[in-house]
């Protein structure tokens, strides 16, 4: 049985070109208690192993979606992951996700001022994350306010390193606030 407390579902279709995603991935992988699932590395053919992903989710208290916003949405493989893994008959209601927490760590190229009424994009960035929030809430998960890194394409190496370190610290703080793991009723050995 794994000892991770958090599962980060990480999606960047162009990781080889992304300065931010690579640094964030490296920072998060070094954090104790976090299992990172790099979707484009694991599932380049888009055939997601739902059984394995659900098993990892069941073992986790915190689900983190990490990605860069593209065309006001999550990467296509992350959307596929949500569709395949979060089947309503498995995830909704009193399912295995009830009581767990969900957090989004997203980077975007636009500035924060662009995401407001009258701004370039006309609405807050959190409006574009509403499908993930609603999916989490439908599954009985606690929604944690997303962490957004604005101006990603303008960031220099020092700013990116600072962002990766900040995200790692925030993630560690979220993990530290999780309730203590519950003892398995009936003891071990297949009970």
Secondary structure as GFF3:
##gff-version 3
##sequence-region A 1 191
A	DSSP	beta_strand	6	11	.	.	.	ID=ss1
A	DSSP	three_ten_helix	15	17	.	.	.	ID=ss2
A	DSSP	alpha_helix	19	29	.	.	.	ID=ss3
A	DSSP	beta_strand	34	38	.	.	.	ID=ss4
A	DSSP	alpha_helix	39	42	.	.	.	ID=ss5
A	DSSP	alpha_helix	50	58	.	.	.	ID=ss6
A	DSSP	beta_strand	62	68	.	.	.	ID=ss7
A	DSSP	alpha_helix	76	85	.	.	.	ID=ss8
A	DSSP	alpha_helix	88	91	.	.	.	ID=ss9
A	DSSP	beta_strand	101	107	.	.	.	ID=ss10
A	DSSP	three_ten_helix	112	114	.	.	.	ID=ss11
A	DSSP	alpha_helix	125	128	.	.	.	ID=ss12
A	DSSP	alpha_helix	130	138	.	.	.	ID=ss13
A	DSSP	beta_strand	142	143	.	.	.	ID=ss14
A	DSSP	beta_strand	147	149	.	.	.	ID=ss15
A	DSSP	three_ten_helix	152	154	.	.	.	ID=ss16
A	DSSP	alpha_helix	157	176	.	.	.	ID=ss17
###
